[in-house]
Amino acid sequence: MTGRLESKVAVVTGGASGIGAGTVRRFVEEGARVVIADVDVERGKLLADELGAVTRFAETDVTDEDAIAAAVDLAVGELGRLDVMFNNAGILGAVGPIAQTDAADWDRSVAVLLRAVFLGMKHAARVMISQGGGVILSTSSIAGVTGGLGPHAYTACKHAVVGLTRSAAIELAPHGIRVNAIAPGMTVTGMTAFTFTGDAAGLAATAEVIRSRSPLGIAGEPLDIANAALYLASDEARYVNGHVLVVDAGQTVNGGSGHFASMDAALVEAGNREA
C-alpha cells in the first residue's frame, strides 16, 4: 500500500458493514486511524478487533446528535484530530406509493438519510474549522442524481445530500475544508441483497442481478466505493470540492437503449447518403 492517508484520522458512520466496512478497511490499509461509528455493536466491535489499535468503535445512532458529536470527539480525544468525516450510514427507508406512505416512516427515513448527514457535517466542521482543514464526504446515490431509481423518501433525501454537499462546500472552502459526495450505483451489500432477494445474506444472487443490469457487465462491490472515498479523502483530490462522484458502471448515463451508439456504420453512412 502507498500510505495515501498516512497519519490521517477518519470517522466513518455506518462503518460496521457494507460500504462503510469496506471503506474502513481501505482507509486503514492506506495508513489512516479510523473511528467505526455504527449502531450495530456486534459487527462494529468485531471489525475493530480485526483491525486492531488503529481503530476505535463508537456505538452511534446517527439520528442522535449527541452520539455523532461523541464519535467526532472520540476521534479527536483518542486519535488526536479529525481529517476525514464520511457520512455513510443509511437505510432503504419508507417504501411504496406516495399516496400510501406513512408519515412516521417518512420522518424516520429523513432522520437517517439526511438529518444525520447534516449532523455529521456540523460536528466535523466545528473541529475542522479550528484545525484549519479537513475533508467531509457523504454517501448519496444514483437515486440522488436522477429519478426512478429508488423509493420516494430515499430519492428525496439522496438528492438533498447532493444539495447540502454543494452548499457546505462553498461555506467551508475558505477554511480549507473540502466537501464532496459519492453516488454509488447498485452495490453488493446486505441492504441491496435484502432489497433484491429478501435476504440480507443473499450476496451471490444479488451480485448476479447487478451484473446482469450493469453496462460494464460487472457487479459493484464495497471496495469500488471505498476506492472512490479514498481518492476524495486523499491529497490527490486537493482541487476537488463540491463534487458528486458517480460510481455506477455508467448506469445513469445509459438513458437510452444504446441502439444509435452501436448502430452499424454502413447503415449510418447509407442514411447520410439518403439525406
C-alpha positions in Angstrom: 0.0 0.0 0.0 1.1 3.6 -0.6 0.2 5.4 2.6 -2.2 7.8 0.9 -3.9 8.5 4.2 -0.8 8.2 6.4 -1.3 10.0 9.8 -4.9 11.0 9.0 -7.8 10.3 11.3 -11.3 9.4 9.9 -14.8 8.8 11.3 -17.0 6.5 9.2 -20.7 6.3 10.1 -22.3 3.0 9.2 -18.8 1.7 9.3 -19.6 -1.8 10.6 -20.9 -3.3 7.4 -21.3 -2.9 3.6 -19.7 0.2 2.0 -18.8 1.5 5.4 -16.8 -1.5 6.4 -15.1 -1.7 3.0 -14.1 1.9 3.4 -12.8 1.4 7.0 -10.6 -1.4 5.8 -9.3 0.6 2.8 -8.6 3.7 4.9 -6.6 1.6 7.4 -4.7 -0.1 4.6 -3.6 3.3 3.5 -2.4 4.5 6.9 -5.4 6.1 8.5 -6.7 5.6 12.0 -10.5 5.2 12.0 -13.4 5.5 14.3 -16.1 3.0 13.3 -19.4 4.7 14.1 -22.4 2.4 13.9 -25.5 1.3 15.8 -24.5 -2.4 15.2 -22.4 -3.0 18.3 -21.6 -6.6 17.5 -20.3 -6.1 14.0 -18.6 -2.8 14.9 -16.6 -4.4 17.7 -15.7 -7.4 15.6 -14.3 -5.1 12.9 -12.4 -3.0 15.4 -10.9 -6.2 16.9 -9.9 -7.4 13.5 -8.2 -4.2 12.5 -6.6 -3.5 15.9 -5.2 -0.5 17.7 -5.6 1.9 14.7 -9.4 1.8 15.1 -12.0 2.6 17.7 -15.6 1.6 17.8 -18.3 4.1 18.8 -21.9 3.0 19.2 -23.6 5.6 17.1 -27.3 6.1 16.4 -26.9 8.7 13.6 -30.3 10.2 14.4 -28.9 11.2 17.8 -26.9 14.4 17.6 -25.1 13.7 20.9 -24.0 10.3 19.5 -22.5 11.8 16.4 -20.8 14.5 18.4 -19.4 11.8 20.7 -17.9 9.9 17.7 -16.2 13.1 16.5 -14.9 13.8 20.0 -13.6 10.2 20.3 -11.5 10.7 17.2 -10.1 14.0 18.5 -9.7 12.8 22.1 -8.1 9.4 21.5 -6.6 9.7 18.0 -5.6 13.3 18.1 -7.5 15.0 15.3 -10.2 14.6 12.6 -9.1 14.7 8.9 -12.0 12.9 7.3 -15.7 12.6 8.1 -17.5 10.1 6.0 -21.3 10.4 6.5 -22.2 7.0 5.1 -24.8 5.4 7.3 -28.1 4.7 5.6 -31.3 2.7 5.3 -33.7 2.0 2.4 -36.4 3.8 4.3 -40.1 4.2 3.6 -41.3 2.3 0.5 -44.5 2.2 -1.5 -46.7 4.6 -3.5 -46.6 8.1 -2.2 -50.3 8.2 -1.5 -49.8 5.3 0.9 -46.6 6.3 2.5 -46.8 6.5 6.3 -45.6 9.9 7.6 -43.7 8.4 10.5 -41.8 6.1 8.2 -41.0 9.1 6.0 -39.7 11.1 9.0 -37.6 8.2 10.1 -36.1 8.0 6.6 -35.3 11.7 6.6 -33.7 11.4 10.1 -31.2 8.7 8.9 -30.6 9.7 5.3 -30.5 13.5 5.5 -30.6 14.8 9.1 -27.7 12.6 10.1 -25.6 13.9 7.2 -26.3 17.4 8.3 -25.2 16.5 11.9 -22.1 14.8 10.6 -21.1 17.9 8.6 -22.0 20.2 11.6 -19.8 18.4 14.1 -16.9 17.7 11.6 -16.9 21.4 10.7 -16.7 22.6 14.3 -13.4 20.6 14.6 -12.0 21.2 11.2 -12.5 24.9 11.2 -10.4 25.3 14.3 -8.0 22.7 13.0 -7.5 24.5 9.7 -8.8 22.0 7.2 -10.2 18.6 6.5 -12.4 16.5 4.2 -16.2 15.8 4.6 -17.6 13.1 2.5 -21.2 11.9 2.3 -22.9 8.9 0.6 -25.6 10.0 -1.8 -26.8 7.5 -4.5 -27.6 7.3 -8.2 -31.1 7.9 -6.9 -29.8 11.3 -5.8 -28.9 12.4 -9.3 -31.8 11.0 -11.3 -35.4 9.9 -10.6 -36.9 6.4 -10.7 -34.0 4.6 -9.1 -35.2 4.4 -5.5 -38.2 4.9 -3.2 -39.6 8.4 -2.8 -38.1 9.2 0.6 -34.7 7.7 -0.3 -34.6 9.6 -3.6 -35.6 12.9 -2.0 -33.0 12.6 0.8 -30.2 11.5 -1.6 -31.0 14.5 -3.8 -30.9 16.7 -0.7 -27.5 15.3 0.3 -26.2 16.5 -3.1 -27.6 20.0 -2.5 -26.2 20.1 1.1 -22.8 19.0 -0.1 -22.6 21.8 -2.7 -23.9 24.4 -0.2 -21.5 23.4 2.6 -18.6 23.2 0.1 -18.9 26.9 -0.6 -19.1 27.9 3.0 -16.3 25.7 4.2 -13.8 26.2 1.4 -12.2 29.3 2.9 -11.4 27.1 6.0 -9.5 24.6 3.8 -12.3 22.1 4.1 -13.3 20.1 1.1 -16.9 18.7 0.9 -17.8 16.1 -1.6 -20.3 13.2 -2.1 -20.3 9.8 -3.7 -23.2 8.5 -5.6 -22.9 4.7 -5.7 -24.8 2.6 -8.2 -26.1 -0.9 -7.4 -23.5 -2.4 -5.0 -23.4 -5.8 -3.4 -24.2 -5.1 0.2 -26.6 -6.6 2.7 -29.1 -3.8 2.2 -29.1 -4.3 -1.5 -29.4 -8.0 -1.1 -32.4 -7.6 1.2 -34.0 -5.3 -1.4 -33.5 -7.7 -4.3 -33.9 -11.1 -2.6 -35.5 -10.5 0.8 -32.4 -12.0 2.4 -29.5 -9.7 3.6 -27.2 -12.7 3.3 -28.1 -13.3 -0.4 -25.0 -11.6 -1.7 -24.1 -14.1 -4.5 -27.6 -13.9 -6.0 -27.5 -10.1 -5.7 -24.2 -9.9 -7.5 -25.7 -11.8 -10.4 -28.7 -9.4 -10.6 -26.4 -6.4 -10.5 -24.0 -7.9 -13.1 -26.9 -8.6 -15.5 -28.0 -4.9 -15.3 -24.5 -3.4 -15.4 -23.4 -1.6 -18.6 -19.9 -3.0 -17.9 -21.2 -6.5 -17.1 -19.7 -6.4 -13.6 -21.2 -6.1 -10.1 -20.2 -3.1 -8.0 -18.5 -4.1 -4.7 -18.0 -2.1 -1.5 -14.3 -1.9 -2.5 -15.3 0.1 -5.6 -17.0 2.7 -3.5 -14.2 2.6 -0.9 -11.6 3.4 -3.6 -13.7 6.4 -4.6 -13.8 7.6 -1.0 -10.1 7.0 -0.6 -9.4 9.3 -3.6 -11.6 12.1 -2.4 -10.2 11.8 1.2 -6.6 11.9 0.0 -4.5 14.9 -1.0 -4.7 13.7 -4.6 -8.2 15.3 -4.6 -7.0 18.6 -3.2 -8.6 20.5 -6.1 -12.0 18.7 -5.9 -14.7 20.4 -4.0 -18.5 20.4 -4.1 -18.4 17.4 -6.4 -20.6 14.3 -6.7 -18.6 11.3 -7.8 -20.9 8.8 -9.5 -19.6 5.2 -9.3 -22.1 3.1 -11.2 -20.5 1.5 -14.3 -22.3 4.1 -16.4 -25.9 3.2 -15.4 -27.0 6.8 -15.1 -25.7 7.8 -18.5 -27.4 4.9 -20.2 -30.7 6.7 -20.5 -31.4 5.4 -24.0 -31.4 1.9 -25.4 -27.8 2.2 -26.8 -29.2 1.5 -30.3 -27.9 4.6 -32.0 -24.5 4.3 -30.3 -24.0 0.8 -31.5 -25.6 1.1 -34.9 -23.7 -0.4 -37.8 -21.5 2.2 -39.6 -22.8 1.1 -43.0 -26.4 1.9 -42.0 -25.3 5.3 -40.8 -23.5 6.1 -44.0 -26.5 4.9 -46.0 -28.7 7.2 -44.1 -26.3 10.1 -44.7 -26.4 9.5 -48.4 -30.1 9.3 -48.5 -30.3 12.6 -46.6 
